[in-house]
Amino acid sequence: MENKENIECSIMDEVREMRRKISAEFGNDLNQLVAYYQELENEMRESGKYKFTDLPSEESESEKDVFTSFVPIQLKPEEFEIIETLAKSRGISPENLIREWVLEHIEAG
């Protein structure tokens, strides 16, 4: 009988292999892959079989009042799309994700 650790490793190997195959189907192109997953999400939402929680559309009033300094940065469209996708997966805004990264570097420095 396999132990729990071996079973978990086996499952993770299967998941990683499936991810590699899906990515390869789209030429390992991040934009095409994200579009595929967004379409899949839309199909799943429309099916009614699955329950989704939508992200809040705006920051709370208290968050808006706390921050008084703003730093504009320039990003290429593809860079912003990646940040936006990462932020969405974590349930936060792109701005808050960038802020977290900056704070992590400040704390590490």
N, C-alpha and C positions, 0 to 999 in steps of 0.2 A: 504494500500500500504506500502510495506517495505521501510525503509529508506536505504540510500546508505551504511551506516556502517554495517547494518545487512546483506545486500546482500554480501558485501565484506567478512564478517566473514563466511558466509555460503559457499562462493566459496573457501575460504582458508581451511575450514573444509573438503570440498570435495577433494581438492588437497592433503591435509595431509593424508586422508584416502586412496587415491589411492597410495600414496607413501608407506604407511604402508603395503598395500596388495602386491605391487611389491616387497618390501624388504622381506616380509614373504615368497614369492615364492622362494627366493634364500636363505632361512634359515637365513636371516639377516646377511649374509656373505658379507662384503664390497667388497672383491675381485671379487666375483661372480656378485655382483650388478654392479660394474664398468664395468666388461666385457660385461654384458648385455647392458648397456647404450652405450658402444663403438660400439657394433655390431649394435644396433639400429641406431646410428649415421651413420655408414657405409651404412646401407640399405637406409636411407633417402638421403644420398649424391648420391648413385647410382641411385635412382629413378628419379633424375633430377627435382623433384617437389619443392625442397627447395633450398634456396641460403645460402651458408656457407661462412664465412670469415675465412681464415686460419691464424693462429698465425704467427708472424714473427719468422723465424728460428734462428736468431742470434740477439744479442744485437747490438745497433748502435756503431760505432767506438768511438763516444764521451763517451759512457758509459764505454767502455773497458778501456779508458785512465784515467778515473777519479779514479777508485779504485786501490789502490796499495797494500793493505794489504789483505791477504787471510788466512782464518782459516779452515783447513780441519776438518771435523767432520765425525764420523762414525754413520751410521744408519742401522738398520735391513732392509732387502729388503721390507718388508711389510710397514715399516714406510716411506721409500722413495716413495713407490707407492702411499700412501695416500697424501703425500706432493705434488707429481707430479700431481695427480688428482686435488687437490685443486688449485694448481698454474695454471693448464691448464684452469680450469673453470673461473679464473680471468684474463686470457690472459697474464700471466707473467711466467717467468722461475721459477723452484723450488728454485734456488739460490736467486732470488729477493724476493720470498715469505719469505724465512728464514731470509733474511736481514731485511725485513719489521718487522717481529716479534721481532728481536733483537733490532731494533731501537725503537719500541714501548715500550719495557721493559726498555731501557735506559732512554727514555723520562719520563716514569712513575716513575722511581727510583729516 
